[in-house]
Amino acid sequence: MTMIANATQKRAQLNREAILSATPARLLTMLYDRLLLDLGRAEAAQLAEQWPVASEQLLHAQAIIAELTSSLNVEAWNGGEGLRGLYAYVSTSLVNANVNRDVERTRESIALLEPLRQAWHEASAAQPAHAAPRTTGTLGFA
C-alpha cells in the first residue's frame, strides 16, 4: 500500500510542477484536455449507470468550465463574448446532465468543446515557447 501511496504522491507532484511551469497557452490546452477527458469518463459512467462516478466527472468538468470562464478576457478579441456564452451554456448543460442523468447533454457538451480543444492546440503550437509560466494553479489534474 505504501508503494502505491508514494507513486500517487510522486504523480501529483509531477502534475503540480507541470502546471506551475506551463505557459498560459499550454495551461489552456491542459485544461481543455482534462475537460474532454472528464466528459468522456462521465459519458462512459452514465452509459454504465455508474452515477456517483458520472457525477464526480461532471462536477470536475464544471470546475474547469468555471476556471476557463473566470480567466476569459472578453475584451481581448471579438469572439470573447461568444465564448463566454458558450461556456455558460455548457455549464448549464453539465448541471442538467448530472441532475437528470442525461447522457445526451454530456455528448452535446463534448461535441461543442472538442473543436475548441483542437483549435486551442493548433493556436498553442503556433505560439513561441518563451511565454511566462503561470505561478498558481487551482484545479488538480490526475
N, CA, C and O of each residue as an XYZ file, in Angstrom:
568
protein
N       0.819     -1.180      0.000
C       0.000      0.000      0.000
C       0.875      1.261      0.000
O       0.525      2.247     -0.648
N       1.981      1.243      0.700
C       2.859      2.404      0.779
C       3.452      2.734     -0.590
O       3.592      3.908     -0.935
N       3.800      1.718     -1.367
C       4.360      1.960     -2.689
C       3.334      2.655     -3.583
O       3.694      3.537     -4.363
N       2.080      2.276     -3.483
C       1.010      2.912     -4.261
C       0.842      4.361     -3.821
O       0.704      5.252     -4.659
N       0.854      4.601     -2.514
C       0.716      5.966     -1.996
C       1.882      6.828     -2.454
O       1.683      7.984     -2.827
N       3.091      6.288     -2.432
C       4.263      7.043     -2.889
C       4.176      7.354     -4.374
O       4.520      8.458     -4.797
N       3.724      6.402     -5.163
C       3.582      6.629     -6.600
C       2.523      7.692     -6.878
O       2.690      8.526     -7.768
N       1.437      7.657     -6.116
C       0.376      8.655     -6.266
C       0.888     10.037     -5.886
O       0.601     11.016     -6.574
N       1.643     10.122     -4.796
C       2.209     11.407     -4.372
C       3.201     11.942     -5.406
O       3.207     13.136     -5.704
N       4.031     11.063     -5.946
C       5.013     11.469     -6.947
C       4.301     11.988     -8.199
O       4.696     13.004     -8.770
N       3.266     11.292     -8.613
C       2.493     11.711     -9.777
C       1.843     13.073     -9.548
O       1.857     13.930    -10.431
N       1.277     13.267     -8.368
C       0.657     14.552     -8.036
C       1.696     15.671     -8.055
O       1.416     16.767     -8.540
N       2.886     15.407     -7.534
C       3.965     16.402     -7.531
C       4.378     16.745     -8.964
O       4.552     17.919     -9.290
N       4.533     15.751     -9.805
C       4.898     15.990    -11.201
C       3.811     16.792    -11.920
O       4.116     17.691    -12.703
N       2.547     16.467    -11.653
C       1.436     17.223    -12.244
C       1.465     18.677    -11.791
O       1.271     19.587    -12.596
N       1.708     18.893    -10.493
C       1.790     20.262     -9.960
C       2.903     21.035    -10.649
O       2.715     22.184    -11.048
N       4.061     20.402    -10.786
C       5.199     21.056    -11.427
C       4.900     21.373    -12.888
O       5.271     22.439    -13.379
N       4.234     20.458    -13.584
C       3.880     20.700    -14.986
C       2.929     21.883    -15.106
O       3.056     22.694    -16.024
N       1.983     21.983    -14.190
C       1.021     23.085    -14.212
C       1.716     24.407    -13.910
O       1.501     25.401    -14.603
N       2.543     24.412    -12.879
C       3.192     25.655    -12.460
C       4.204     26.161    -13.484
O       4.442     27.366    -13.571
N       4.800     25.264    -14.256
C       5.797     25.686    -15.237
C       5.211     25.889    -16.636
O       5.931     26.269    -17.559
N       3.932     25.641    -16.794
C       3.298     25.735    -18.117
C       3.112     27.188    -18.547
O       2.827     28.063    -17.730
N       3.276     27.419    -19.827
C       2.935     28.722    -20.386
C       1.418     28.868    -20.338
O       0.715     27.865    -20.219
N       0.899     30.078    -20.426
C      -0.557     30.237    -20.451
C      -1.222     29.428    -21.566
O      -2.280     28.835    -21.356
N      -0.607     29.402    -22.747
C      -1.187     28.638    -23.859
C      -1.188     27.146    -23.554
O      -2.165     26.458    -23.850
N      -0.115     26.639    -22.971
C      -0.040     25.221    -22.627
C      -1.037     24.890    -21.521
O      -1.672     23.837    -21.551
N      -1.174     25.784    -20.547
C      -2.132     25.561    -19.471
C      -3.549     25.471    -20.027
O      -4.339     24.631    -19.596
N      -3.863     26.327    -20.973
C      -5.186     26.294    -21.592
C      -5.430     24.954    -22.283
O      -6.509     24.377    -22.151
N      -4.444     24.461    -23.013
C      -4.627     23.169    -23.680
C      -4.726     22.036    -22.659
O      -5.452     21.066    -22.878
N      -4.008     22.154    -21.557
C      -4.109     21.145    -20.500
C      -5.515     21.141    -19.902
O      -6.078     20.080    -19.634
N      -6.078     22.331    -19.696
C      -7.442     22.418    -19.170
C      -8.438     21.782    -20.128
O      -9.307     21.016    -19.713
N      -8.311     22.101    -21.402
C      -9.225     21.513    -22.381
C      -9.047     20.005    -22.472
O     -10.032     19.276    -22.581
N      -7.809     19.524    -22.430
C      -7.579     18.077    -22.472
C      -8.255     17.394    -21.285
O      -8.919     16.370    -21.445
N      -8.083     17.963    -20.104
C      -8.691     17.355    -18.916
C     -10.210     17.468    -18.969
O     -10.917     16.541    -18.573
N     -10.712     18.591    -19.455
C     -12.153     18.788    -19.583
C     -12.763     17.701    -20.462
O     -13.768     17.094    -20.091
N     -12.163     17.454    -21.620
C     -12.705     16.430    -22.520
C     -12.499     15.028    -21.963
O     -13.313     14.137    -22.207
N     -11.419     14.827    -21.219
C     -11.220     13.535    -20.549
C     -12.327     13.306    -19.513
O     -12.914     12.226    -19.448
N     -12.603     14.336    -18.707
C     -13.679     14.226    -17.713
C     -15.017     13.926    -18.383
O     -15.771     13.070    -17.922
N     -15.302     14.630    -19.465
C     -16.587     14.421    -20.144
C     -16.674     13.032    -20.771
O     -17.740     12.418    -20.747
N     -15.592     12.534    -21.322
C     -15.584     11.172    -21.853
C     -15.805     10.142    -20.757
O     -16.539      9.170    -20.939
N     -15.166     10.365    -19.625
C     -15.356      9.463    -18.487
C     -16.791      9.545    -17.965
O     -17.393      8.529    -17.618
N     -17.329     10.764    -17.913
C     -18.709     10.940    -17.450
C     -19.677     10.220    -18.376
O     -20.599      9.547    -17.915
N     -19.471     10.361    -19.672
C     -20.345      9.693    -20.637
C     -20.302      8.177    -20.441
O     -21.344      7.523    -20.418
N     -19.104      7.625    -20.302
C     -18.977      6.177    -20.096
C     -19.661      5.746    -18.800
O     -20.340      4.720    -18.765
N     -19.485      6.526    -17.742
C     -20.114      6.189    -16.466
C     -21.638      6.299    -16.554
O     -22.355      5.479    -15.982
N     -22.129      7.316    -17.270
C     -23.579      7.443    -17.436
C     -24.130      6.237    -18.192
O     -25.168      5.689    -17.820
N     -23.447      5.828    -19.238
C     -23.907      4.676    -20.017
C     -23.907      3.399    -19.181
O     -24.751      2.523    -19.372
N     -22.962      3.301    -18.259
C     -22.881      2.131    -17.372
C     -23.736      2.303    -16.112
O     -23.738      1.438    -15.236
N     -24.456      3.412    -16.028
C     -25.281      3.751    -14.872
C     -24.479      3.764    -13.575
O     -24.965      3.346    -12.524
N     -23.244      4.250    -13.668
C     -22.392      4.449    -12.504
C     -22.516      5.917    -12.106
O     -21.621      6.721    -12.368
N     -23.623      6.251    -11.478
C     -23.991      7.646    -11.246
C     -23.025      8.409    -10.354
O     -22.753      9.575    -10.640
N     -22.488      7.817     -9.287
C     -21.515      8.583     -8.487
C     -20.253      8.951     -9.292
O     -19.726     10.055     -9.154
N     -19.785      8.032    -10.117
C     -18.605      8.307    -10.952
C     -18.939      9.383    -11.975
O     -18.156     10.310    -12.178
N     -20.086      9.267    -12.615
C     -20.507     10.268    -13.595
C     -20.605     11.640    -12.939
O     -20.150     12.638    -13.496
N     -21.195     11.680    -11.768
C     -21.353     12.952    -11.065
C     -20.004     13.583    -10.745
O     -19.812     14.781    -10.952
N     -19.075     12.786    -10.245
C     -17.738     13.296     -9.918
C     -17.063     13.890    -11.152
O     -16.468     14.965    -11.084
N     -17.157     13.190    -12.273
C     -16.535     13.674    -13.509
C     -17.215     14.951    -14.016
O     -16.544     15.880    -14.464
N     -18.529     14.989    -13.943
C     -19.263     16.168    -14.395
C     -18.982     17.372    -13.500
O     -18.881     18.497    -13.988
N     -18.856     17.143    -12.204
C     -18.537     18.241    -11.289
C     -17.141     18.800    -11.567
O     -16.937     20.013    -11.516
N     -16.187     17.928    -11.859
C     -14.839     18.408    -12.174
C     -14.849     19.166    -13.498
O     -14.170     20.183    -13.638
N     -15.613     18.675    -14.462
C     -15.739     19.389    -15.744
C     -16.345     20.775    -15.518
O     -15.915     21.747    -16.139
N     -17.327     20.869    -14.645
C     -17.927     22.168    -14.323
C     -16.898     23.104    -13.695
O     -16.892     24.301    -13.982
N     -16.042     22.572    -12.852
C     -14.992     23.391    -12.230
C     -14.024     23.913    -13.286
O     -13.572     25.055    -13.202
N     -13.710     23.099    -14.263
C     -12.823     23.546    -15.342
C     -13.503     24.629    -16.167
O     -12.872     25.626    -16.517
N     -14.775     24.448    -16.479
C     -15.513     25.481    -17.215
C     -15.524     26.785    -16.412
O     -15.364     27.864    -16.982
N     -15.711     26.689    -15.104
C     -15.691     27.886    -14.262
C     -14.325     28.566    -14.318
O     -14.252     29.793    -14.383
N     -13.252     27.796    -14.294
C     -11.897     28.344    -14.398
C     -11.684     29.006    -15.760
O     -11.135     30.106    -15.839
N     -12.115     28.343    -16.822
C     -11.987     28.923    -18.158
C     -12.780     30.230    -18.261
O     -12.312     31.201    -18.855
N     -13.964     30.244    -17.688
C     -14.810     31.443    -17.722
C     -14.161     32.582    -16.951
O     -14.114     33.713    -17.434
N     -13.664     32.293    -15.765
C     -13.088     33.350    -14.925
C     -11.804     33.922    -15.513
O     -11.466     35.077    -15.256
N     -11.090     33.130    -16.294
C      -9.831     33.619    -16.870
C     -10.019     34.230    -18.259
O      -9.056     34.713    -18.855
N     -11.233     34.214    -18.772
C     -11.507     34.729    -20.119
C     -11.567     36.254    -20.107
O     -12.330     36.849    -19.346
N     -10.765     36.869    -20.947
C     -10.804     38.324    -21.124
C     -11.634     38.591    -22.375
O     -11.128     38.503    -23.494
N     -12.911     38.917    -22.183
C     -13.827     39.060    -23.320
C     -13.487     40.261    -24.183
O     -13.891     40.307    -25.345
N     -12.752     41.239    -23.650
C     -12.390     42.408    -24.441
C     -11.132     42.198    -25.281
O     -10.797     43.045    -26.109
N     -10.438     41.091    -25.081
C      -9.182     40.858    -25.788
C      -9.384     40.524    -27.263
O      -8.464     40.694    -28.064
N     -10.573     40.051    -27.633
C     -10.818     39.689    -29.029
C     -12.318     39.660    -29.292
O     -13.121     39.569    -28.363
N     -12.683     39.738    -30.559
C     -14.092     39.843    -30.954
C     -14.939     38.651    -30.538
O     -16.140     38.812    -30.320
N     -14.367     37.477    -30.421
C     -15.137     36.286    -30.079
C     -15.293     36.041    -28.594
O     -15.884     35.036    -28.198
N     -14.781     36.930    -27.761
C     -14.795     36.720    -26.314
C     -16.178     36.553    -25.721
O     -16.408     35.650    -24.916
N     -17.100     37.419    -26.114
C     -18.470     37.323    -25.588
C     -19.142     36.019    -26.006
O     -19.846     35.387    -25.218
N     -18.916     35.631    -27.246
C     -19.489     34.378    -27.735
C     -18.942     33.174    -26.988
O     -19.680     32.243    -26.666
N     -17.641     33.198    -26.715
C     -17.038     32.091    -25.970
C     -17.573     32.052    -24.543
O     -17.837     30.975    -24.007
N     -17.734     33.220    -23.926
C     -18.316     33.253    -22.580
C     -19.738     32.690    -22.604
O     -20.132     31.960    -21.694
N     -20.500     33.023    -23.632
C     -21.853     32.482    -23.765
C     -21.837     30.966    -23.929
O     -22.674     30.264    -23.361
N     -20.887     30.470    -24.702
C     -20.755     29.019    -24.880
C     -20.412     28.350    -23.554
O     -20.982     27.315    -23.209
N     -19.488     28.938    -22.818
C     -19.134     28.378    -21.508
C     -20.352     28.356    -20.583
O     -20.558     27.379    -19.863
N     -21.157     29.412    -20.594
C     -22.361     29.459    -19.752
C     -23.339     28.362    -20.170
O     -23.923     27.688    -19.322
N     -23.512     28.190    -21.472
C     -24.418     27.153    -21.977
C     -23.930     25.764    -21.562
O     -24.712     24.948    -21.074
N     -22.641     25.501    -21.756
C     -22.092     24.192    -21.407
C     -22.185     23.963    -19.898
O     -22.504     22.858    -19.461
N     -21.912     24.983    -19.112
C     -22.013     24.840    -17.659
C     -23.421     24.418    -17.246
O     -23.588     23.509    -16.433
N     -24.425     25.078    -17.805
C     -25.815     24.717    -17.515
C     -26.124     23.303    -18.007
O     -26.807     22.537    -17.327
N     -25.622     22.968    -19.180
C     -25.842     21.616    -19.719
C     -25.229     20.547    -18.821
O     -25.817     19.483    -18.626
N     -24.046     20.829    -18.273
C     -23.394     19.852    -17.404
C     -24.153     19.678    -16.093
O     -24.229     18.568    -15.564
N     -24.711     20.756    -15.567
C     -25.549     20.638    -14.372
C     -26.752     19.754    -14.694
O     -27.089     18.848    -13.931
N     -27.391     20.021    -15.823
C     -28.553     19.214    -16.225
C     -28.174     17.765    -16.518
O     -28.928     16.848    -16.191
N     -27.024     17.557    -17.123
C     -26.563     16.190    -17.388
C     -26.400     15.421    -16.092
O     -26.695     14.228    -16.020
N     -25.931     16.114    -15.074
C     -25.713     15.476    -13.782
C     -27.031     15.254    -13.040
O     -27.319     14.141    -12.601
N     -27.814     16.293    -12.905
C     -29.063     16.211    -12.140
C     -30.051     15.245    -12.792
O     -30.698     14.451    -12.109
N     -30.158     15.321    -14.103
C     -31.141     14.497    -14.825
C     -30.566     13.195    -15.377
O     -31.264     12.431    -16.044
N     -29.283     12.949    -15.093
C     -28.614     11.745    -15.604
C     -28.801     11.633    -17.116
O     -29.192     10.589    -17.637
N     -28.514     12.724    -17.793
C     -28.798     12.883    -19.221
C     -27.508     12.795    -20.037
O     -26.777     13.777    -20.171
N     -27.243     11.623    -20.572
C     -26.026     11.410    -21.349
C     -26.014     12.254    -22.628
O     -24.943     12.592    -23.131
N     -27.179     12.593    -23.151
C     -27.227     13.415    -24.368
C     -26.669     14.815    -24.114
O     -26.037     15.397    -24.996
N     -26.896     15.357    -22.927
C     -26.315     16.675    -22.578
C     -24.800     16.575    -22.499
O     -24.084     17.486    -22.914
N     -24.322     15.469    -21.966
C     -22.873     15.264    -21.897
C     -22.305     15.169    -23.304
O     -21.290     15.794    -23.612
N     -22.952     14.397    -24.149
C     -22.486     14.253    -25.537
C     -22.513     15.577    -26.285
O     -21.602     15.878    -27.056
N     -23.557     16.365    -26.060
C     -23.644     17.670    -26.711
C     -22.478     18.561    -26.274
O     -21.891     19.266    -27.094
N     -22.151     18.526    -24.997
C     -21.039     19.320    -24.485
C     -19.721     18.890    -25.119
O     -18.893     19.727    -25.475
N     -19.535     17.593    -25.255
C     -18.330     17.075    -25.924
C     -18.276     17.598    -27.361
O     -17.233     18.068    -27.816
N     -19.390     17.515    -28.063
C     -19.443     17.955    -29.459
C     -19.150     19.452    -29.593
O     -18.545     19.880    -30.577
N     -19.570     20.236    -28.621
C     -19.319     21.680    -28.666
C     -17.875     22.026    -28.304
O     -17.302     22.961    -28.863
N     -17.292     21.286    -27.383
C     -15.979     21.637    -26.866
C     -14.805     21.002    -27.608
O     -13.711     21.567    -27.616
N     -15.004     19.858    -28.222
C     -13.896     19.187    -28.912
C     -13.283     20.050    -30.018
O     -12.057     20.110    -30.110
N     -14.074     20.720    -30.859
C     -13.447     21.591    -31.877
C     -12.648     22.736    -31.245
O     -11.628     23.153    -31.795
N     -13.097     23.239    -30.111
C     -12.336     24.285    -29.419
C     -11.019     23.728    -28.890
O      -9.979     24.379    -28.993
N     -11.064     22.526    -28.325
C      -9.830     21.885    -27.847
C      -8.825     21.785    -28.977
O      -7.652     22.118    -28.808
N      -9.285     21.327    -30.127
C      -8.389     21.190    -31.278
C      -7.843     22.542    -31.724
O      -6.659     22.669    -32.036
N      -8.713     23.550    -31.751
C      -8.287     24.889    -32.171
C      -7.262     25.472    -31.198
O      -6.282     26.079    -31.631
N      -7.471     25.299    -29.895
C      -6.510     25.816    -28.927
C      -5.177     25.088    -29.036
O      -4.124     25.703    -28.865
N      -5.205     23.799    -29.315
C      -3.947     23.072    -29.526
C      -3.204     23.626    -30.736
O      -1.988     23.813    -30.688
N      -3.921     23.885    -31.807
C      -3.287     24.443    -33.008
C      -2.725     25.829    -32.728
O      -1.612     26.145    -33.146
N      -3.488     26.656    -32.024
C      -3.025     28.005    -31.685
C      -1.821     27.948    -30.756
O      -0.879     28.726    -30.907
N      -1.849     27.032    -29.796
C      -0.737     26.889    -28.865
C       0.533     26.457    -29.574
O       1.624     26.930    -29.257
N       0.388     25.558    -30.532
C       1.554     25.082    -31.282
C       2.186     26.214    -32.096
O       3.384     26.185    -32.380
N       1.385     27.199    -32.464
C       1.887     28.321    -33.254
C       2.516     29.412    -32.380
O       3.142     30.332    -32.905
N       2.358     29.321    -31.051
C       2.892     30.328    -30.127
C       4.358     30.062    -29.833
O       4.795     28.911    -29.824
N       5.123     31.128    -29.592
C       6.514     30.927    -29.163
C       6.551     30.249    -27.796
O       5.654     30.454    -26.979
N       7.557     29.465    -27.551
C       7.652     28.682    -26.317
C       8.131     29.498    -25.127
O       8.208     28.956    -24.025
N       8.452     30.759    -25.293
C       9.052     31.530    -24.208
C       8.054     32.350    -23.390
O       8.476     33.191    -22.596
N       6.749     32.136    -23.557
C       5.770     32.888    -22.772
C       5.940     32.590    -21.285
O       6.397     31.508    -20.916
N       5.579     33.532    -20.447
C       5.774     33.404    -19.000
C       4.933     32.271    -18.427
O       3.764     32.127    -18.787
N       5.520     31.457    -17.530
C       4.736     30.395    -16.894
C       3.766     30.960    -15.877
O       3.943     32.064    -15.362
N       2.750     30.187    -15.605
C       1.741     30.539    -14.603
C       2.323     30.228    -13.232
O       3.055     29.250    -13.077
N       2.008     31.044    -12.243
C       2.592     30.843    -10.928
C       1.662     30.177     -9.927
O       2.112     29.751     -8.864
N       0.378     30.078    -10.242
C      -0.539     29.404     -9.323
C      -1.434     28.471    -10.110
O      -1.622     28.639    -11.315
N      -1.980     27.498     -9.427
C      -2.918     26.570    -10.045
C      -4.073     26.325     -9.105
O      -3.887     26.274     -7.889
N      -5.280     26.170     -9.660
C      -6.435     25.959     -8.793
C      -7.085     24.606     -9.000
O      -7.801     24.128     -8.121
N      -6.854     23.983    -10.134
C      -7.502     22.707    -10.404
C      -6.478     21.590    -10.387
O      -5.361     21.757    -10.877
N      -6.855     20.455     -9.825
C      -5.972     19.299     -9.809
C      -6.113     18.486    -11.069
O      -7.199     18.391    -11.643
N      -5.025     17.906    -11.497
C      -5.026     17.017    -12.651
C      -4.554     15.661    -12.174
O      -3.491     15.532    -11.567
N      -5.360     14.652    -12.455
C      -4.971     13.299    -12.046
C      -5.089     12.357    -13.198
O      -4.805     11.168    -13.054
